[in-house]
């Protein structure tokens, strides 16, 4: 009997997935992408096709896939037991590293996912302020909780500050606890905070929203108005933490919140996330400090498990080395500049939006400064572009290029050649 080809094996895997997984996927990338392995800045699918990888597991693999130091650290811990539901040295050391690095962090509480971290950060703000409402920003992603899935990606944006649910199954009552403001509009946000100051428990935002940088003065303005009214400011740094700088977006942009959430990079490719912030707010996780009325219960089977913590510590050690962030930013700037030039050369109307470690193209003629600006982009053209890139050996998410420390000059050349070829096809119509 002739052995199956790699393509046949992948095809059967896709068909098997459709039988046992809703939509044939884990809920992330399309079902026709089945990854077999990754090394450095590249991955291979089950058919053996090789890709320059800008998906990076949706961001965690900032130092690259299967980095030998991270792998060795995780393997050493696995040999000694994978989880204990108790404190372990590696989790304590990782918490110390976070406190040393992140400006707002005085104490840390570990969870397993960014969704959990954001949910508990909002809950901590409610416990601290003894208020219920949370102000978020339209288009901001804060995980998969009911509260977070308000006005994440509304197809028909409504009138501020009314939230729009983005998922089936969300109780109608949740709408009464969330207010929504436009990102990068400090006047609107300031007015909303002032109007609702007696109801607000906290303000949560991605300081860099998806791929959109904050306008000058926006984060400073939020810091000023929330401080004025004693309202906790929460930065969701699940994506930007340890990516934009060793101290995250709050170091990069020079604005310090009261709480932040972290994930992706700090777990080194394993499930781990955290809430970090001012000790007086974090005290609500400690029954002995706040008593029954103020106590915020939080337990998690895998929270701070030693394998993830060890992988995270190894990752942070690599990022602390001289030149690490300079290299990531240099690679990202080269990619952004080249993509912008190729778009112009092919006569395509588009903006390259983001920061060097994280960016994408939006096919629109207008500057993109908020969620509604992204809606003006030609989504069909972006989907075509992404599909053409996969055919040319470049893998990315629906709307992001994550840049890693492991991307090489050859990876950059391959990507630029793929862009040039794909954009010629798009321009030809």
DRENDO-228270 format. One line per field, with one value per residue (C-alpha): residue number from 1; residue in three letters; x, z, y. Coordinates in nm, 4 decimals. Example, Ala and Ser with C-alpha at 12.3 -4.5 7.8 and 13.67 -1.06 7.14 Angstrom:
nr <- [1, 2];
rest <- [Ala, Ser];
X <- [1.2300, 1.3670];
Z <- [0.7800, 0.7140];
Y <- [-0.4500, -0.1060];
END
This chain:
nr <- [1, 2, 3, 4, 5, 6, 7, 8, 9, 10, 11, 12, 13, 14, 15, 16, 17, 18, 19, 20, 21, 22, 23, 24, 25, 26, 27, 28, 29, 30, 31, 32, 33, 34, 35, 36, 37, 38, 39, 40, 41, 42, 43, 44, 45, 46, 47, 48, 49, 50, 51, 52, 53, 54, 55, 56, 57, 58, 59, 60, 61, 62, 63, 64, 65, 66, 67, 68, 69, 70, 71, 72, 73, 74, 75, 76, 77, 78, 79, 80, 81, 82, 83, 84, 85, 86, 87, 88, 89, 90, 91, 92, 93, 94, 95, 96, 97, 98, 99, 100, 101, 102, 103, 104, 105, 106, 107, 108, 109, 110, 111, 112, 113, 114, 115, 116, 117, 118, 119, 120, 121, 122, 123, 124, 125, 126, 127, 128, 129, 130, 131, 132, 133, 134, 135, 136, 137, 138, 139, 140, 141, 142, 143, 144, 145, 146, 147, 148, 149, 150, 151, 152, 153, 154, 155, 156, 157, 158, 159, 160, 161, 162, 163, 164, 165, 166, 167, 168, 169, 170, 171, 172, 173, 174, 175, 176, 177, 178, 179, 180, 181, 182, 183, 184, 185, 186, 187, 188, 189, 190, 191, 192, 193, 194, 195, 196, 197, 198, 199, 200, 201, 202, 203, 204, 205, 206, 207, 208, 209, 210, 211, 212, 213, 214, 215, 216, 217, 218, 219, 220, 221, 222, 223, 224, 225, 226, 227, 228, 229, 230, 231, 232, 233, 234, 235, 236, 237, 238, 239, 240, 241, 242, 243, 244, 245, 246, 247, 248, 249, 250, 251, 252, 253, 254, 255, 256, 257, 258, 259, 260, 261, 262, 263, 264, 265, 266, 267, 268, 269, 270, 271, 272, 273, 274, 275, 276, 277, 278, 279, 280, 281, 282, 283, 284, 285, 286, 287, 288, 289, 290, 291, 292, 293, 294, 295, 296, 297, 298, 299, 300, 301, 302, 303, 304, 305, 306, 307, 308, 309, 310, 311, 312, 313, 314, 315, 316, 317, 318, 319, 320, 321, 322, 323, 324, 325, 326, 327, 328, 329, 330, 331, 332, 333, 334, 335, 336, 337, 338, 339, 340, 341, 342, 343, 344, 345, 346, 347, 348, 349, 350, 351, 352, 353, 354, 355, 356, 357, 358, 359, 360, 361, 362, 363, 364, 365, 366, 367, 368, 369, 370, 371, 372, 373, 374, 375, 376, 377, 378, 379, 380, 381, 382, 383, 384, 385, 386, 387, 388, 389, 390, 391, 392, 393, 394, 395, 396, 397, 398, 399, 400, 401, 402, 403, 404, 405, 406, 407, 408, 409, 410, 411, 412, 413, 414, 415, 416, 417, 418, 419, 420, 421, 422, 423, 424, 425, 426, 427, 428, 429];
rest <- [Unk, Unk, Unk, Unk, Unk, Unk, Unk, Unk, Unk, Unk, Unk, Unk, Unk, Unk, Unk, Unk, Unk, Unk, Unk, Unk, Unk, Unk, Unk, Unk, Unk, Unk, Unk, Unk, Unk, Unk, Unk, Unk, Unk, Unk, Unk, Unk, Unk, Unk, Unk, Unk, Unk, Unk, Unk, Unk, Unk, Unk, Unk, Unk, Unk, Unk, Unk, Unk, Unk, Unk, Unk, Unk, Unk, Unk, Unk, Unk, Unk, Unk, Unk, Unk, Unk, Unk, Unk, Unk, Unk, Unk, Unk, Unk, Unk, Unk, Unk, Unk, Unk, Unk, Unk, Unk, Unk, Unk, Unk, Unk, Unk, Unk, Unk, Unk, Unk, Unk, Unk, Unk, Unk, Unk, Unk, Unk, Unk, Unk, Unk, Unk, Unk, Unk, Unk, Unk, Unk, Unk, Unk, Unk, Unk, Unk, Unk, Unk, Unk, Unk, Unk, Unk, Unk, Unk, Unk, Unk, Unk, Unk, Unk, Unk, Unk, Unk, Unk, Unk, Unk, Unk, Unk, Unk, Unk, Unk, Unk, Unk, Unk, Unk, Unk, Unk, Unk, Unk, Unk, Unk, Unk, Unk, Unk, Unk, Unk, Unk, Unk, Unk, Unk, Unk, Unk, Unk, Unk, Unk, Unk, Unk, Unk, Unk, Unk, Unk, Unk, Unk, Unk, Unk, Unk, Unk, Unk, Unk, Unk, Unk, Unk, Unk, Unk, Unk, Unk, Unk, Unk, Unk, Unk, Unk, Unk, Unk, Unk, Unk, Unk, Unk, Unk, Unk, Unk, Unk, Unk, Unk, Unk, Unk, Unk, Unk, Unk, Unk, Unk, Unk, Unk, Unk, Unk, Unk, Unk, Unk, Unk, Unk, Unk, Unk, Unk, Unk, Unk, Unk, Unk, Unk, Unk, Unk, Unk, Unk, Unk, Unk, Unk, Unk, Unk, Unk, Unk, Unk, Unk, Unk, Unk, Unk, Unk, Unk, Unk, Unk, Unk, Unk, Unk, Unk, Unk, Unk, Unk, Unk, Unk, Unk, Unk, Unk, Unk, Unk, Unk, Unk, Unk, Unk, Unk, Unk, Unk, Unk, Unk, Unk, Unk, Unk, Unk, Unk, Unk, Unk, Unk, Unk, Unk, Unk, Unk, Unk, Unk, Unk, Unk, Unk, Unk, Unk, Unk, Unk, Unk, Unk, Unk, Unk, Unk, Unk, Unk, Unk, Unk, Unk, Unk, Unk, Unk, Unk, Unk, Unk, Unk, Unk, Unk, Unk, Unk, Unk, Unk, Unk, Unk, Unk, Unk, Unk, Unk, Unk, Unk, Unk, Unk, Unk, Unk, Unk, Unk, Unk, Unk, Unk, Unk, Unk, Unk, Unk, Unk, Unk, Unk, Unk, Unk, Unk, Unk, Unk, Unk, Unk, Unk, Unk, Unk, Unk, Unk, Unk, Unk, Unk, Unk, Unk, Unk, Unk, Unk, Unk, Unk, Unk, Unk, Unk, Unk, Unk, Unk, Unk, Unk, Unk, Unk, Unk, Unk, Unk, Unk, Unk, Unk, Unk, Unk, Unk, Unk, Unk, Unk, Unk, Unk, Unk, Unk, Unk, Unk, Unk, Unk, Unk, Unk, Unk, Unk, Unk, Unk, Unk, Unk, Unk, Unk, Unk, Unk, Unk, Unk, Unk, Unk, Unk, Unk, Unk, Unk, Unk, Unk, Unk, Unk, Unk, Unk, Unk, Unk, Unk, Unk, Unk, Unk, Unk, Unk, Unk, Unk, Unk, Unk, Unk, Unk, Unk, Unk, Unk, Unk, Unk, Unk];
X <- [0.0000, 0.1324, 0.1946, -0.0213, 0.1250, 0.1537, -0.1245, -0.3562, -0.2791, -0.3580, -0.6804, -0.7978, -0.7105, -0.9219, -1.2134, -1.1761, -1.1761, -1.5047, -1.6647, -1.5654, -1.5035, -1.7722, -1.6782, -1.3855, -1.1653, -1.0510, -1.2234, -0.9058, -0.7698, -0.9537, -0.9919, -0.7695, -0.4610, -0.3196, 0.0245, 0.2687, 0.5707, 0.7494, 1.1109, 1.2326, 1.0238, 0.8791, 0.6146, 0.5294, 0.1822, 0.0849, 0.1438, 0.5023, 0.4450, 0.6775, 0.5676, 0.7277, 0.5122, 0.3638, 0.0833, 0.3218, 0.0494, -0.1449, 0.1524, 0.3138, 0.6157, 0.7978, 1.1392, 1.0415, 0.9127, 1.0983, 1.3661, 1.6257, 1.6503, 1.2756, 1.2377, 1.5098, 1.3541, 1.0108, 1.1490, 1.3447, 1.0285, 0.8144, 1.0543, 0.9860, 0.6054, 0.3768, 0.1389, 0.0750, -0.2140, 0.0289, 0.2999, 0.6150, 0.9512, 0.9194, 0.5845, 0.7190, 1.0276, 0.8109, 0.5938, 0.9113, 1.0278, 0.6927, 0.6983, 1.0530, 0.9652, 0.6116, 0.5652, 0.2184, 0.2907, 0.3233, 0.1612, 0.0620, -0.2101, -0.1731, -0.4472, -0.4309, -0.5774, -0.6016, -0.9808, -0.9592, -0.7115, -0.9355, -1.2445, -1.0694, -0.9182, -1.2667, -1.3911, -1.1045, -1.1920, -1.5549, -1.4475, -1.2193, -1.4605, -1.7798, -1.9376, -2.0635, -2.0138, -1.7053, -1.6153, -1.4496, -1.3709, -1.5426, -1.3356, -1.1282, -1.0663, -1.0641, -1.1205, -1.4312, -1.6320, -1.9845, -1.8607, -1.5725, -1.7871, -1.9726, -1.8936, -1.5830, -1.6736, -2.0284, -2.1314, -2.3529, -2.1969, -2.4544, -2.4746, -2.2220, -2.2296, -2.4725, -2.2976, -2.3812, -2.3366, -2.1113, -2.2124, -2.5201, -2.5838, -2.5003, -2.7644, -2.9449, -2.8677, -2.4958, -2.5674, -2.6554, -2.3057, -2.0931, -2.0428, -1.8684, -1.6590, -1.4779, -1.1063, -0.8706, -1.1403, -1.0277, -1.3001, -1.5752, -1.4088, -1.3516, -1.7120, -1.8339, -1.6169, -1.7360, -2.1004, -2.0849, -1.8163, -2.0430, -2.1317, -1.7971, -1.5853, -1.3095, -1.1960, -1.0382, -0.8621, -0.5892, -0.3356, -0.2645, -0.6039, -0.5694, -0.3437, -0.4302, -0.1798, -0.3091, -0.3177, -0.0842, -0.2377, -0.5082, -0.3577, -0.2344, -0.5832, -0.7394, -0.4862, -0.5672, -0.9464, -0.9505, -0.7067, -0.9186, -1.2211, -1.0400, -1.1425, -0.9002, -0.7479, -0.6847, -0.4475, -0.5117, -0.1522, -0.2134, -0.0796, 0.1546, 0.3093, 0.6833, 0.6306, 0.6538, 0.9176, 1.0343, 0.7908, 0.5147, 0.3050, 0.2956, 0.6730, 0.6648, 0.3978, 0.4977, 0.1561, 0.1120, -0.2306, -0.3586, -0.3976, -0.2850, -0.3382, -0.0612, -0.0506, 0.0959, 0.4675, 0.4870, 0.3970, 0.6582, 0.4029, 0.2232, -0.1117, -0.0378, -0.1686, -0.1755, -0.3358, -0.0855, -0.1209, -0.1366, -0.1190, -0.4307, -0.6404, -0.4680, -0.5427, -0.8949, -0.7488, -0.6290, -0.9050, -0.6879, -0.6457, -1.0007, -1.2321, -1.5467, -1.7081, -1.4101, -1.2713, -1.2500, -1.2414, -1.0104, -0.8748, -0.7452, -0.6238, -0.3264, -0.2653, 0.1086, 0.1979, 0.5744, 0.6138, 0.4554, 0.6351, 0.9723, 0.9115, 0.8079, 1.1208, 1.3411, 1.1592, 1.2050, 1.5736, 1.6166, 1.4264, 1.6436, 1.9560, 2.1077, 1.9700, 1.6639, 1.4018, 1.6162, 1.6201, 1.2442, 1.1753, 1.4272, 1.2689, 0.9198, 1.0142, 1.1741, 0.8623, 0.6230, 0.8241, 0.8522, 0.4822, 0.3860, 0.6180, 0.4856, 0.1254, 0.2086, 0.4012, 0.1012, -0.1414, -0.3407, -0.5107, -0.4206, -0.2620, -0.0064, -0.1270, 0.0439, 0.3825, 0.6887, 0.6244, 0.2590, 0.0891, -0.1262, -0.2586, -0.6070, -0.7310, -0.8803, -0.7985, -0.8631, -0.6389, -0.7355, -0.7655, -1.0484, -1.2620, -1.4960, -1.1939, -1.1126, -1.4696, -1.4079, -1.1365, -1.2015, -1.2315, -1.2651, -0.9393, -0.7626, -0.8948, -0.7722, -0.4331, -0.4001, -0.4982, -0.2449, 0.0217, -0.0528, -0.0064, 0.3327, 0.4489, 0.3534, 0.1189, -0.0571, -0.3788, -0.6867, -0.5698, -0.2207, 0.1464, 0.3276, 0.7029, 0.9422, 1.3003, 1.3532, 1.2596, 1.5732, 1.6813, 1.5888, 1.2397, 1.2067, 1.3233, 1.0811, 0.7956, 0.8745, 0.8928, 0.5570, 0.4050, 0.5363, 0.3893, 0.0553, 0.0046, 0.0627, -0.2225, -0.4472, -0.3673, -0.4477, -0.7952];
Z <- [0.0000, -0.0989, 0.2098, 0.2474, 0.1335, 0.3782, 0.1929, 0.2295, 0.6012, 0.6477, 0.4474, 0.6658, 0.9805, 0.8560, 0.7884, 1.1309, 1.2945, 1.1254, 1.2854, 1.6437, 1.6609, 1.5983, 1.2686, 1.2501, 1.4578, 1.8073, 1.7421, 1.6286, 1.2713, 0.9774, 0.9787, 0.6731, 0.8744, 1.0712, 1.2132, 1.2815, 1.4276, 1.4722, 1.5062, 1.5392, 1.3203, 1.1015, 1.1194, 0.9091, 0.8470, 0.8291, 0.4532, 0.5092, 0.3781, 0.5395, 0.6454, 0.7891, 1.0988, 1.2013, 1.3942, 1.6710, 1.8489, 1.8659, 2.0233, 2.3001, 2.0987, 2.1085, 2.1268, 1.8624, 1.8551, 2.0449, 2.1736, 2.3221, 2.6538, 2.7025, 2.6005, 2.8408, 3.1281, 3.0680, 3.0244, 3.3494, 3.5384, 3.3696, 3.4979, 3.8540, 3.8308, 3.6282, 3.8799, 4.2535, 4.3351, 4.5784, 4.5705, 4.3848, 4.3558, 3.9848, 4.0192, 4.3062, 4.1041, 3.8036, 4.0233, 4.1504, 3.7907, 3.6965, 3.9969, 3.9086, 3.5439, 3.5252, 3.6602, 3.8127, 3.9628, 4.3399, 4.3693, 4.1258, 4.1108, 3.8545, 3.6415, 3.3293, 3.0539, 2.9532, 2.9661, 3.3334, 3.4054, 3.2522, 3.4287, 3.7682, 3.7074, 3.6517, 3.9573, 4.1674, 4.0589, 4.1602, 4.4983, 4.5557, 4.4453, 4.5642, 4.2339, 3.9442, 3.6085, 3.3886, 3.1073, 2.8082, 2.4553, 2.1371, 1.9580, 2.2654, 2.3249, 2.6874, 2.6581, 2.6369, 2.9480, 2.9161, 3.0159, 2.7686, 2.4743, 2.4768, 2.1725, 2.0810, 1.7121, 1.6565, 1.2933, 1.3317, 1.5965, 1.8226, 2.0118, 2.2887, 2.5760, 2.5074, 2.4660, 2.1969, 2.2770, 2.0331, 2.1242, 2.1755, 2.5316, 2.7102, 2.9705, 2.8907, 3.2401, 3.1559, 2.9278, 3.2331, 3.3790, 3.0804, 2.9261, 2.5899, 2.4686, 2.1378, 2.1474, 2.0986, 2.1782, 2.5101, 2.5142, 2.4891, 2.7447, 2.9900, 2.9639, 3.0180, 3.3255, 3.4766, 3.4069, 3.5532, 3.8181, 4.1018, 3.9238, 3.7760, 3.9295, 3.6728, 3.3208, 3.1148, 2.7804, 2.5655, 2.5667, 2.2080, 2.0818, 1.8554, 1.5948, 1.6721, 1.8647, 2.1126, 1.9892, 2.1675, 2.4997, 2.5015, 2.7670, 2.9711, 2.9600, 3.0827, 3.3615, 3.4651, 3.4697, 3.6468, 3.9098, 3.9607, 4.0530, 4.2267, 3.9601, 3.8895, 3.5419, 3.4036, 3.1139, 2.9352, 2.8521, 2.7693, 2.4216, 2.4863, 2.8124, 2.7638, 2.3864, 2.3387, 2.6100, 2.9020, 3.1180, 2.8567, 2.6958, 3.0222, 2.9994, 2.6227, 2.6376, 2.9791, 3.1474, 3.4582, 3.5349, 3.8699, 3.7476, 3.4433, 3.2992, 3.1471, 2.9422, 2.6261, 2.6654, 3.0414, 2.9954, 2.7294, 2.5198, 2.8119, 2.9674, 3.2158, 3.2755, 3.5606, 3.7228, 3.8628, 4.0278, 4.3341, 4.6617, 4.8057, 4.5166, 4.5011, 4.8742, 4.7785, 4.6832, 5.0472, 5.2959, 5.5958, 5.4773, 5.3710, 5.5555, 5.4303, 5.2750, 5.0666, 4.9753, 4.6060, 4.5743, 4.3043, 4.2648, 3.9581, 3.9199, 3.7028, 3.8220, 3.8432, 3.7589, 3.7593, 3.3946, 3.2596, 3.5183, 3.4317, 3.0598, 3.1352, 3.3418, 3.0621, 2.8106, 3.0244, 3.0700, 2.6902, 2.6544, 2.9180, 2.7112, 2.5453, 2.1992, 2.2201, 2.1824, 1.9390, 1.7142, 1.7352, 1.6559, 1.3714, 1.2092, 1.2514, 1.1142, 0.8068, 0.7446, 0.7948, 0.5691, 0.2942, 0.3061, 0.2826, -0.0158, -0.1970, -0.1454, -0.2895, -0.5803, -0.6748, -0.6506, -0.3671, -0.1208, 0.2274, 0.5614, 0.7519, 1.1103, 1.4370, 1.6060, 1.4885, 1.7093, 1.5994, 1.2904, 0.9850, 0.6709, 0.6479, 0.2921, 0.3316, 0.2187, 0.5597, 0.8673, 1.1211, 1.4764, 1.6231, 1.5689, 1.3258, 1.1179, 1.0752, 0.9590, 0.6663, 0.5444, 0.2607, 0.4550, 0.1409, 0.0036, 0.3324, 0.3269, -0.0314, 0.0633, 0.3611, 0.1459, -0.1227, 0.1444, 0.2786, -0.0747, -0.0749, 0.2599, 0.4995, 0.7897, 0.9886, 1.1765, 1.0329, 1.1289, 1.2820, 1.2106, 1.5304, 1.4981, 1.6945, 1.8108, 1.6041, 1.2656, 1.0525, 0.7557, 0.5352, 0.6887, 0.6133, 0.2521, 0.2000, 0.3426, 0.1301, -0.1845, -0.0927, -0.0393, -0.3744, -0.5585, -0.3751, -0.4129, -0.7882, -0.8028, -0.5911, -0.8009, -1.1210, -0.9782];
Y <- [0.0000, 0.3436, 0.5623, 0.8704, 1.1994, 1.4875, 1.6703, 1.3721, 1.3485, 1.7178, 1.6882, 1.3998, 1.5945, 1.8846, 1.6490, 1.4862, 1.8289, 1.9148, 1.6111, 1.6903, 2.0673, 2.3332, 2.4953, 2.2535, 2.4854, 2.5750, 2.9091, 3.0836, 3.0693, 2.9030, 2.5248, 2.4776, 2.5812, 2.2860, 2.3646, 2.0808, 2.2576, 2.5885, 2.6959, 3.0514, 3.2808, 3.0034, 2.7313, 2.4254, 2.2859, 1.9197, 1.9228, 2.0344, 2.3877, 2.6396, 2.9894, 3.2984, 3.3270, 3.6610, 3.4925, 3.3805, 3.1860, 3.5160, 3.6859, 3.4774, 3.3664, 3.6996, 3.5291, 3.2736, 2.9180, 2.6474, 2.8834, 2.6463, 2.8328, 2.8503, 2.4857, 2.3765, 2.5721, 2.4153, 2.0642, 2.0895, 2.1801, 1.9128, 1.6494, 1.7684, 1.7901, 2.0129, 2.1706, 2.1670, 2.4082, 2.5665, 2.8308, 2.7390, 2.9122, 2.9885, 3.1625, 3.3712, 3.4665, 3.5571, 3.7808, 3.9505, 4.0039, 4.1596, 4.3943, 4.4986, 4.5639, 4.7039, 5.0589, 5.0085, 4.6671, 4.6512, 4.3088, 4.0326, 3.7682, 3.4896, 3.3346, 3.1185, 3.3394, 3.7014, 3.6748, 3.5805, 3.8583, 4.1248, 3.9912, 3.9950, 4.3388, 4.4801, 4.2933, 4.4300, 4.7830, 4.7219, 4.5861, 4.8837, 5.1562, 4.9854, 5.0847, 4.8705, 5.0395, 4.9980, 5.2359, 5.0707, 5.1872, 5.0788, 4.8151, 4.7346, 4.3640, 4.2478, 3.8753, 3.6621, 3.7531, 3.8936, 4.2391, 4.2340, 4.1322, 4.4602, 4.6758, 4.4806, 4.4615, 4.5877, 4.5599, 4.8667, 5.0905, 5.2488, 5.5724, 5.6301, 5.5410, 5.2540, 4.9155, 4.6619, 4.2890, 4.1034, 3.7495, 3.5408, 3.4321, 3.7588, 3.8580, 4.1805, 4.3063, 4.3259, 4.6210, 4.8277, 4.7832, 4.8901, 5.2336, 5.2745, 5.5669, 5.6300, 5.5499, 5.8454, 6.1028, 6.2498, 6.5136, 6.2511, 6.0229, 6.3070, 6.4191, 6.0636, 6.0101, 6.3372, 6.2600, 5.9090, 5.9589, 5.8484, 5.5224, 5.4238, 5.1476, 5.1777, 5.2627, 4.9838, 5.0105, 4.8719, 5.1575, 5.0464, 4.9319, 4.6271, 4.7986, 5.1632, 5.3788, 5.6364, 5.9943, 6.2377, 6.3364, 6.0678, 5.8390, 6.1363, 6.2842, 5.9610, 5.9407, 6.2969, 6.2637, 5.9254, 6.0506, 6.3610, 6.1472, 5.8597, 5.6066, 5.3181, 5.3229, 4.9734, 4.9073, 4.5805, 4.4888, 4.1238, 4.2046, 4.4985, 4.3803, 4.3143, 4.3662, 4.7426, 4.7753, 4.5647, 4.7626, 4.7363, 5.0083, 5.2043, 5.2412, 5.2985, 5.5708, 5.7070, 5.6769, 5.4612, 5.3062, 5.1767, 4.8189, 4.6277, 4.2840, 4.0759, 3.7570, 3.6080, 3.6933, 3.6273, 3.2589, 3.1864, 2.9970, 2.8297, 2.9298, 3.2068, 3.5588, 3.8059, 4.1069, 4.3561, 4.6923, 4.9124, 4.7235, 4.8914, 4.7588, 4.4191, 4.3860, 4.2760, 3.9376, 3.9008, 3.8141, 3.8941, 4.2521, 4.3383, 4.0972, 3.9271, 4.2332, 4.3407, 3.9983, 3.9087, 3.5302, 3.4017, 3.0489, 2.8680, 2.5107, 2.6076, 2.9637, 3.0315, 2.6733, 2.6115, 2.5092, 2.8281, 3.0402, 2.8879, 2.9426, 3.3007, 3.3657, 3.2320, 3.4533, 3.7643, 3.6860, 3.6834, 4.0110, 4.1807, 4.1324, 4.4390, 4.5070, 4.2803, 4.5528, 4.7500, 4.4445, 4.3868, 4.7520, 4.7634, 4.4566, 4.6012, 4.9436, 4.7869, 4.5801, 4.8729, 5.1035, 4.8427, 4.7556, 5.1235, 5.1739, 4.8653, 4.9753, 5.3169, 5.1686, 4.9532, 5.2436, 5.0887, 5.3201, 5.2017, 5.2897, 5.0866, 5.1236, 5.0327, 5.0248, 4.8291, 4.5226, 4.4997, 4.6447, 4.5768, 4.7369, 4.8913, 4.9430, 5.2883, 5.6395, 5.7955, 5.7910, 5.5240, 5.6566, 5.4444, 5.1353, 5.3088, 5.4017, 5.0321, 4.9666, 5.2001, 4.9660, 4.7228, 4.3967, 4.1838, 4.3196, 4.2441, 3.8867, 3.8458, 3.9856, 3.7502, 3.4514, 3.5474, 3.5732, 3.2243, 3.0917, 3.2659, 3.1297, 3.4097, 3.3342, 3.6054, 3.6601, 3.8243, 4.1706, 4.1694, 4.1166, 4.0185, 4.0756, 3.8541, 3.8661, 3.5502, 3.6973, 3.7020, 3.9164, 3.6213, 3.6128, 3.9847, 3.9376, 3.6501, 3.8572, 4.1620, 3.9459, 3.7884, 4.1325, 4.2555, 3.9580, 3.9588, 4.3329, 4.3102, 4.0570, 4.2807, 4.5879, 4.3993, 4.3404];
END
